[in-house]
Structure formats: C-alpha cells, structure tokens
Amino acid sequence: MKHSTPEFARIAREATVLRCRVGSEVHGVTVDQQQDRDEMGICVEPPEYVIGLRAFEQYVYRSQPDHTRSGPGDLDLTVYSLRKWMRLALDGNPTVLLPLFVPESQVVTITPVGRDLRANAHRLLSRRAGLRFLGYLRAQRDRMEGLRGGKHTNRPELVDVHGFDTKFAYHMVRLGVQGVELLETGHLTLPMPEPDRTWLRELRRGEHSRTEALERAGDLEQRLAGLCATSDLPGEPDTAWADEWLVRTYQRVWARR
C-alpha cells in the first residue's frame, strides 16, 4: 500500500492531533549545525478509513526522493493513524513512544486529543517496552559484531574516518540508556540528561572507540534485561483503557466533522 498519496496527505494535514520532532535534536545529541528534520504525527482518520473498505495506517513524506539520504534542511515525516500508533505504543516501540515525552518546544501541532494522550502516557507503558528496547539494542549490537546478517551502515564516510559507523553505534547505546531510564522511572527525559548526552555526542564524533561502544552496550543490555523482570512498571499496558479511549476519541472527533 502506498503511504504518500494526495488523499493521505490531505488526511494527515487536516486530521493530525499531535505532531512533533523525533530526531537527534530532540535527544540532544546533534553534532552538526545543520541537520535533517525528523517528525512524527498522529491523526484521527475519517470513518470511511476505519469502518469502510478503505484503510489508512500511515502517511510518509520525504523532501528527498526515495533511496536518497536526507541532508541538512530535509524533512522526513511519518503520520500514523491513531489506531496504528496506539498498537505500536502499547507494544513498546521505542520511536513511537517519543511523542509522549518530547518537550513542548519540540511539539509542532497539538490539539486537545493530543494533550489528553500525552497526559495518559503512564497507561501505555509496561515492561513490554523494556523488551522492545532490549531487542533493538541486541539486534544493532549483533550487526556491529557481524553476528547478524544485513547491512549495519549506510554511512561509508563515517567508516572511512572512524573505522566504524559512529551514528549506528550511537543509536545502539542510546537505546540502552533510554530503555533503562524508562523502566527505572516510567519516563523518558528529552533532551537526554548528562553525562550520557555528552558521552553519546562524543561517540557520534568518533571520540570513543568501537570497543568502548560495544562494552557500554553490553553493560546496558545486562541492566535492561534485569529490569525487564524487576521494574515497577506493570507487565502489560492498560489495553482496556486504551480500547475505551480510542472508541470515545474517534466518536467525539467524528461527531464534530
């Protein structure tokens, strides 16, 4: 299914309830003055796309053509349907959870529905999120160590300079740091707090070695694995609340159309 048709663009533009930045600037680890702009949105799609034959799961817009890397000033935007976003959030997807925690200064668009969603972030969190952070961390670590197939970099210029993809390594360690924080506190601090923010920025600049990055990831993996069993977060998210909230929200938004 195409994710960038004119009709999808209209739905994303007119029905968005929350849209925010989700890239390196939000995490506080930018190393270049000019970055591309990564944004995520959530929209309440029309009834014909929920109870009719049509379907809307997400709209994707990139200012660069497909298969072309984004550069300074480029926009990469994904707008999820509210239902799809909720499914991913309940499952603990690390990237999808970010709109619940970004500071107001990084919010591009928000409606009362979006504010209500952010106010109820605690209902969507569970130790399941820890398992997702752990899974992504392990997958990236295995690729860096050559234990898992698939390309682990599309940044040969970083490999040429540093001997490894420092941005890929940064994402690996960041997942561990944020997964631990989420399971220990039920919250994600954005931008990331010190001293982790500086350490990760140094890693992106190549000031820490590949071995240091893998050792740090290994330590975080052990902590995160333990927290998946001992965290005070519930074992499962409040899916009953989420189901009731979705039905109520769709009905209320549609009634105002």
Stockholm file with secondary structure:
# STOCKHOLM 1.0

chainA/1-257         MKHSTPEFARIAREATVLRCRVGSEVHGVTVDQQQDRDEMGICVEPPEYVIGLRAFEQYVYRSQPDHTRSGPGDLDLTVYSLRKWMRLALDGNPTVLLPLFVPESQVVTITPVGRDLRANAHRLLSRRAGLRFLGYLRAQRDRMEGLRGGKHTNRPELVDVHGFDTKFAYHMVRLGVQGVELLETGHLTLPMPEPDRTWLRELRRGEHSRTEALERAGDLEQRLAGLCATSDLPGEPDTAWADEWLVRTYQRVWARR
#=GR chainA/1-257 SS CCSCCHHHHHHHHHHEEEEEECSHHHHTCCCSSSCCEEEEEEECCCGGGTTSSCCCCEEEEESSCTTSCCCTTCEEEEEEEHHHHHHHHHTTCTTTTGGGTSCGGGEEEECHHHHHHHHTHHHHCCHHHHHHHHHHHHHHHHHHTTCSCSCCCSCHHHHHHHSSCHHHHHHHHHHHHHHHHHHHHSCCCSSCCTTHHHHHHHHHTTCSCHHHHHHHHHHHHHHHHHHHHHCSSCSSCCHHHHHHHHHHHHHHHHHTC
#=GC SS_cons         CCSCCHHHHHHHHHHEEEEEECSHHHHTCCCSSSCCEEEEEEECCCGGGTTSSCCCCEEEEESSCTTSCCCTTCEEEEEEEHHHHHHHHHTTCTTTTGGGTSCGGGEEEECHHHHHHHHTHHHHCCHHHHHHHHHHHHHHHHHHTTCSCSCCCSCHHHHHHHSSCHHHHHHHHHHHHHHHHHHHHSCCCSSCCTTHHHHHHHHHTTCSCHHHHHHHHHHHHHHHHHHHHHCSSCSSCCHHHHHHHHHHHHHHHHHTC
//
